[in-house]
């Protein structure tokens, strides 16, 4: 499903090239549950951005479901990203003036889904995440755990094949964080691939596959027995 072939991501800092990713080759099948770990600056978020089509490799190829995304136009990448990939971030990235339901509906509006189907999908997402009673609340009226549930609902409302989660529990207390991880793991059990970036060893160990990065390279890639 996901194949990165000899991928570099290079940034110019002054006159010096800095490798955020260096010759990364990686394959993941559908339904994968993988954690990506490593120190700050190791390339974890850059890897996630490449997989999520938020960034492009400087060299190498990225194939998603056997489609070479490397040379797609910006509009084509945006369409693939919208249809196949959901994002969950540490800082939620909800629109402050919109209600929970309106935040969840936003990607459906951008995708041109008709109003009747949007209403049904939003209601389904609110119900499945246990926040239907908070549908008319704005983000500042929700707890951190509730805001992350809204963010997850927004991520899954387009029915993606992949969820990319970048430190999704980083701003939550332990109890709320555990609830969020359990929700993501339940989504994974339905067949959605889950790729989780985390600094927390306990969370990293929950995944069936653990990838360790250092200095832009994959130094360890292990499957749980």
N, C-alpha and C positions, 0 to 999 in steps of 0.2 A: 504493500500500500504506500509506504513512505520509503524512498531511496535517495540518499545523498551520496554522490560519487565524487570523492576527492575535492571537497568543497573548501575553499578559502574565503574568508571575509577580511579584507584589508582596509584599514583607515589610514589616512595621511595625517600625521601629527607633525606640523612644521614640514620639514623635508624628509622625515623618517616614516617608513611604513610600519604600522602596528597591526599585527595579526590577531584579530578577535577570534577567528577560527582558522585552523591550519590543517589542511589535507584530511578533512573529516569525511569518513565513509561510514554510512549507517543505513540499516534496513529495519523496518518495522512492519509487521503484518497487521491486518485488521483486527481490532479488539485488544490490541496491546495495552498493558498498564505498565508504564515505565516512569521511573523517577530519574531526574537529572540533578546531580549534586556536584559540589566543588566550591573552592573559595571564591570570594568576590573577584571579578575580573577574569574568571576562568573561561568564559564564553558561553555560559548556560543560557542567558537571556538572548544572546545573539543567535544561538542555535534555535531557540524557540521562535524568534522573529523570522528566521529563514524558513522554518517549517510552516509557520503561519502566513507566509507570503507578505509579511510586513517589511521585509528587506530582501535584497537579492545577493547571491554569491558574487564575489569578485572573480572567482574561477571555479570550475566544476559544474556539476549538474544536480538539479533537484527534480526528481520524478514523483508525482503524486498520482496514485492509481494509474501508473504507466504513462502519464502525460508529462512531457518535459516542460516544466513551468518556467524554466530559466529565461526563456526568450519571449514569454507572453507579454503583451502590452499591459500597461497599468490597469486599463479597464478590464481586460481579460483576467488578470490576477485578482482584481477586486471581486469579480463575479465568482471565481472559484473559491475565494476566501469566504464570501458571503454564503455560498451554498454548502460548503463542506467543512468549515472550521468554526468552532466556537472558542471564545477567549474568556478566561477568568483571571483577574488581576488582583494584586495585593490591595490596591487603593480603590477598588470597585469601579471607578470611572462611570458613575451614574450621572445623569443630567439633573442638577439640583432642582430646577423649577418644574420638572415633570414628576408625576406620581409613579408609584411602582409599576402599575399597569402600563402607563405610557412609556416608561423606560423599556419595558419588555417588548412593547409593540414596535418600538423604533426601527429595529432591523427589518421587520416585516413591511413597514411603510417604505423603507429604502429599496426593498426588493420588489415593490409593486404588487404585493399580495392584496387581494380585494378585502374590503372592510368586514364582510361577514366572516371570512376565514380568519382574519386577524383576531377578531373578537373571540372566536372559538379556541384558537391556539393560545392566546394570552390567558384565557380562563383555565385551560388545561395546564399550562405551565405554572400559574399561581397555585392551583390545587395540588399539583404533584410536589411542589416545593413547600407546601404547608403555609403559604402566606396569602391566601385568598382574602383573609380578613384585613390585610394591610394594603389592599390593591389601590386605595385612594390616598395613601400616605406618601408624602415626599421623602427623599432620602434623609433629611435632617430630623424626621419624625420616626426613624427606624433605628433599631440597635445595629451594632456592627454585624452580628450574625444575620439579621434580617436583610441588611443591605447586600451581604454576600449572596444570600439566597436569591435576591432579585437579580444580581449579576449573573448567577448561574442560570436562572430562568431565561434571562435575555440571551445567554450563550446557547441554550438548547432549543429556543423557540423556532429556529430555522431548521431544526432536525439535522445537525451536522454529523459527519462521520468521525470527526476528531475534536476533542476538547484539549486545549492547551491552557494549563493553569500555572501561573507564575507567582509563587509564594502566596497561594490563596488564603492561608491562615495567618499570614504575617501580622495583620492588624487586629487579630481576634484573641480573646481569652481562650484558655485550653478547652473548656467545654464547648464553646461555639466553634472552635477550630475542628474538634473531633466530629461535630455534627456536619460541618461542611465537607470534610473528607469522606465521611460515610455517604453523603449524598452523591459526591463525585464517583465513589466506588460503585454505588448502585447503578449509576448511569453506565459505567464501564461494563457492568454485568449484563446490560442490555445489548452489548456489542459495540458501543462507542469506544474508540481508542482514547486513552487518557495519558497525557504526557505532563508530568508534574515536576516543576522546578522548585526545589526546597533546600534550605540550609539545615532543616531539622532531621537528624539521623533516624528518629523514630518514624517519621512520615516516609522518609526514603526507603526504609526497610519494609514498609507495607506493600510496596509495588512488587510485581512479579519479575520485573527487570530493573536493575539499577545501573545507571551510567554515571561514571565519575569523570569529571573534566579538570584539566589543569593547563593553564597557558594556551587555551584555544584548542587543545587536543583531547581526544577521548583516551584516557589512560586505563580505564577498566570498564567492562561491559559484562555483567553477570546476570544469569537467570536464577531465580529461586527454585530450589529442588521441590 
